[in-house]
């Protein structure tokens, strides 16, 4: 029974982050990937930012679910560090894929997405934790 509950929690919280990491790896393995045009400047960086914003959210959600109350900050920092590390290894991986290249600016867009959502999640956690009388 406890094992079933644990597997259910894994499927709900950790599995989405794992699947997103796999999706990032698969997409990075496709030579000359041509995503649809969205009509914004620096479209490639926009895609990297959004991809890692979602990944950062999924990681924060996964790590927050595993952390004890009062350890939210550590969970979010760990999630952000893992997201940034994955973004770095993703760019290195692309250096070995024909038709792709490693880009420091893409890495910065990855980092920006992870850090933006991490800050937003931290703000939400803090807001939820602070009693309304103290605001």
C-alpha positions in Angstrom: 0.0 0.0 0.0 2.7 2.5 1.0 4.7 1.5 -2.1 1.7 2.2 -4.3 1.3 5.7 -2.8 5.0 6.3 -3.3 4.8 5.2 -6.9 1.8 7.5 -7.4 3.7 10.4 -5.9 6.7 9.7 -8.2 4.4 9.5 -11.2 2.8 12.8 -10.3 5.8 14.9 -9.2 9.1 13.4 -10.4 8.2 11.6 -13.6 7.2 14.7 -15.5 10.6 16.3 -14.8 12.4 13.1 -15.9 10.3 12.9 -19.1 11.0 16.6 -19.9 14.7 16.0 -19.5 14.5 13.1 -21.9 12.5 15.2 -24.4 15.2 17.9 -24.2 17.9 15.3 -25.0 15.9 13.8 -27.9 15.2 17.2 -29.4 18.9 18.1 -29.0 19.8 15.0 -30.9 17.8 16.0 -34.0 20.1 17.6 -36.7 18.9 20.9 -38.0 15.8 21.2 -35.9 13.4 23.7 -37.3 10.8 24.7 -34.8 7.7 26.7 -35.9 8.2 30.5 -36.3 6.5 32.5 -33.5 7.5 35.9 -34.8 9.6 37.2 -31.9 13.2 38.6 -31.9 15.8 36.1 -31.0 13.4 33.2 -31.5 16.1 30.6 -30.8 16.8 32.1 -27.4 13.1 32.4 -26.7 12.7 28.7 -27.3 15.6 27.9 -25.0 14.2 30.2 -22.3 10.7 28.6 -22.5 12.1 25.0 -22.7 14.1 25.5 -19.5 11.4 27.6 -17.8 9.1 24.6 -18.0 11.9 22.3 -17.0 12.8 24.5 -14.0 9.2 24.5 -12.9 9.0 20.7 -13.2 12.2 20.3 -11.3 11.1 22.7 -8.5 7.8 20.9 -8.2 9.6 17.6 -8.0 12.1 18.7 -5.4 9.6 20.6 -3.3 7.4 17.5 -3.1 10.3 15.5 -1.7 11.4 18.1 0.8 10.3 18.6 4.4 8.6 21.7 5.5 11.2 24.4 6.1 13.6 23.0 3.5 11.9 24.7 0.5 14.9 27.0 -0.2 17.3 24.0 -0.4 14.8 22.2 -2.7 14.5 25.1 -5.1 18.3 25.7 -5.1 18.9 22.0 -5.8 16.3 22.1 -8.6 17.8 25.2 -10.2 21.4 23.8 -10.0 20.2 20.6 -11.7 18.4 22.6 -14.4 21.5 24.7 -15.0 23.7 21.6 -15.1 21.3 19.9 -17.6 21.3 23.1 -19.7 25.1 23.0 -19.8 25.3 19.3 -20.7 22.6 19.8 -23.4 24.8 22.4 -25.1 27.8 20.1 -24.9 25.7 17.3 -26.3 24.7 19.4 -29.2 28.4 20.0 -30.1 28.6 16.3 -31.0 25.3 16.3 -33.1 25.8 16.8 -36.9 24.1 20.0 -37.9 24.0 21.4 -34.3 26.4 23.4 -32.3 27.1 24.3 -28.7 26.2 27.9 -28.0 27.1 29.9 -24.9 24.2 32.3 -25.6 21.8 29.3 -25.8 23.2 28.2 -22.4 22.6 31.6 -21.0 19.0 31.4 -22.3 18.6 28.0 -20.6 20.0 29.5 -17.3 17.7 32.5 -17.5 14.6 30.3 -17.9 15.6 28.1 -14.9 16.5 31.1 -12.7 13.4 33.1 -13.6 11.0 30.3 -12.7 13.0 29.3 -9.6 12.7 32.9 -8.3 9.0 32.9 -9.1 8.5 29.6 -7.3 10.5 30.8 -4.3 8.4 34.0 -4.2 5.2 31.9 -4.2 6.5 29.5 -1.5 7.5 32.5 0.7 4.2 34.2 0.1 2.3 31.1 1.1 4.4 30.6 4.2 4.2 34.1 5.6 1.1 34.8 7.7 -1.2 37.5 6.2 -0.9 39.6 9.4 2.9 40.1 8.7 2.4 41.4 5.1 
